[in-house]
């Protein structure tokens, strides 16, 4: 997020959620899992 712990603690809830939303929007291109990640996730889910 690029903020120090002190800066985060100084934010209001609204400011924190707005910053979090901005970070999420930046990484939207990474939403799909690779085939390897899908297989690993399925193995983990199946083992439980």
C-alpha positions as CSV (number, residue, x, y, z in Angstrom):
1,X,0.0,0.0,0.0
2,X,3.0,2.2,0.4
3,X,2.1,3.6,3.8
4,X,4.0,3.2,7.1
5,X,2.2,1.7,10.1
6,X,2.1,5.2,11.6
7,X,0.4,6.7,8.5
8,X,-2.1,3.9,8.5
9,X,-3.0,4.4,12.1
10,X,-3.5,8.1,11.4
11,X,-6.1,7.5,8.6
12,X,-9.8,7.5,9.1
13,X,-11.7,4.4,8.1
14,X,-12.9,6.2,5.0
15,X,-9.3,7.1,4.0
16,X,-8.0,3.6,4.7
17,X,-10.8,2.0,2.6
18,X,-10.2,4.4,-0.2
19,X,-6.5,3.6,-0.2
20,X,-7.2,-0.1,-0.1
21,X,-9.6,0.2,-3.0
22,X,-7.0,2.0,-5.0
23,X,-4.5,-0.8,-4.4
24,X,-7.0,-3.4,-5.4
25,X,-7.8,-1.6,-8.6
26,X,-4.1,-1.5,-9.5
27,X,-3.8,-5.3,-9.3
28,X,-7.0,-6.2,-11.1
29,X,-5.1,-7.7,-14.0
30,X,-3.8,-10.5,-11.8
31,X,-7.2,-11.9,-11.0
32,X,-7.0,-15.2,-12.9
33,X,-5.2,-18.2,-11.4
34,X,-2.6,-20.0,-13.4
35,X,-3.1,-23.7,-14.1
36,X,-0.5,-24.6,-11.4
37,X,-2.3,-22.3,-8.9
38,X,-5.6,-24.0,-9.7
39,X,-4.2,-27.4,-9.2
40,X,-2.5,-26.5,-5.9
41,X,-5.7,-24.9,-4.7
42,X,-7.8,-27.9,-5.6
43,X,-5.3,-30.3,-3.9
44,X,-5.5,-28.2,-0.7
45,X,-9.3,-28.0,-0.8
46,X,-9.6,-31.7,-1.4
47,X,-7.2,-32.7,1.4
48,X,-9.2,-31.0,4.1
